[in-house]
Amino acid sequence: MGNFSNLDVYQRANSIFPKVYKLVRSWNHNDQKEIGSQLIRSANSIHANIAEGAAKSKKDFARCIGTALGSCDETRSHISDAFNVDLITKEVKEQLVGEYEVIGKQLTRLRQFLQ
């Protein structure tokens, strides 16, 4: 697949991750440890799986993209959870979910291309 860092979906997922990380680090320790650690891991997993899969066969890359897509959906779920327990505002939730919806669509198209 070549250089994964040239993929728009990788760049998008990689660039939003620091925002998520910094947001979680602004929460109290218990919230960071519980929902925050899950949110950070799922958000990080998206671009990490893209990078991992890019060096593999087309079939394995498609599998890694599927894993990244699952992590993207998980991230959106954790964002909703954070909103539901008043850790983030509606505006922050909508902005982040919107970004991850775009990433999810890009991953879906990439996986379809690879199959």
C-alpha positions in Angstrom: 0.0 0.0 0.0 3.0 2.2 0.3 3.5 5.0 2.8 0.6 4.9 5.3 1.3 8.4 6.4 0.2 9.7 3.0 -3.4 8.3 3.5 -5.9 11.0 4.3 -7.7 8.8 6.8 -4.4 8.1 8.7 -3.6 11.8 8.8 -7.1 12.7 10.0 -7.1 10.0 12.7 -3.6 10.9 13.8 -4.3 14.6 14.0 -7.4 14.3 16.1 -5.8 11.9 18.6 -3.8 14.6 20.5 -7.1 16.5 21.0 -8.8 13.5 22.5 -5.7 12.8 24.7 -5.5 16.4 26.0 -9.3 16.4 26.6 -9.1 13.3 28.7 -6.1 14.6 30.6 -8.2 17.6 31.7 -10.6 15.2 33.6 -10.2 14.2 37.2 -8.1 11.1 37.9 -11.0 8.6 38.3 -12.6 9.7 35.1 -9.2 9.5 33.3 -8.6 6.0 34.7 -12.1 4.7 33.8 -13.7 6.0 30.6 -10.7 8.1 29.7 -8.2 5.3 29.3 -10.7 3.4 27.1 -11.3 6.5 25.0 -7.6 7.1 24.5 -6.8 3.5 23.6 -9.6 3.2 21.1 -8.7 6.6 19.5 -5.1 5.6 19.3 -5.9 2.2 17.8 -7.4 3.7 14.7 -4.3 5.2 13.2 -2.1 2.5 14.7 -4.0 -0.2 12.9 -3.8 1.7 9.6 0.0 2.0 10.0 0.3 -1.7 11.0 -1.7 -3.0 8.1 -0.1 -0.8 5.4 3.0 -3.0 5.3 1.1 -6.2 5.0 -0.7 -8.1 2.2 -3.9 -6.6 0.8 -6.0 -9.1 2.7 -4.2 -8.4 6.0 -4.5 -4.7 5.4 -8.2 -5.0 4.9 -8.4 -6.9 8.2 -6.5 -4.1 10.0 -8.8 -1.5 8.4 -11.7 -3.5 9.8 -10.1 -3.4 13.2 -9.6 0.4 12.8 -13.2 0.7 11.9 -14.3 -1.1 15.0 -12.0 1.1 17.1 -13.6 4.2 15.4 -17.1 3.0 16.4 -15.8 2.3 19.9 -14.4 5.8 20.1 -17.7 7.3 19.1 -19.4 5.2 21.8 -16.9 6.4 24.5 -17.5 10.0 23.4 -21.2 9.5 23.9 -20.6 8.0 27.3 -18.4 11.0 28.3 -21.2 13.3 27.3 -23.9 11.2 29.1 -22.0 11.6 32.4 -21.3 15.3 31.9 -17.6 15.0 31.1 -17.9 16.9 27.8 -20.3 19.4 26.4 -22.8 18.8 23.6 -20.7 20.9 21.3 -17.5 18.9 22.0 -19.4 15.7 21.6 -20.9 16.8 18.2 -17.5 18.0 17.0 -15.7 14.8 17.9 -18.4 12.4 16.8 -18.5 14.3 13.5 -14.8 13.9 13.0 -15.0 10.2 13.8 -18.0 9.7 11.4 -15.8 11.1 8.6 -13.0 8.8 9.6 -15.4 5.8 9.7 -16.6 6.6 6.2 -13.1 6.8 4.9 -12.2 3.5 6.5 -15.3 1.9 5.0 -14.3 3.1 1.5 -10.7 1.9 2.0 -11.8 -1.5 3.2 -14.2 -1.8 0.2 -11.3 -0.9 -2.2 -9.1 -3.5 -0.6 -11.6 -6.4 -0.9 
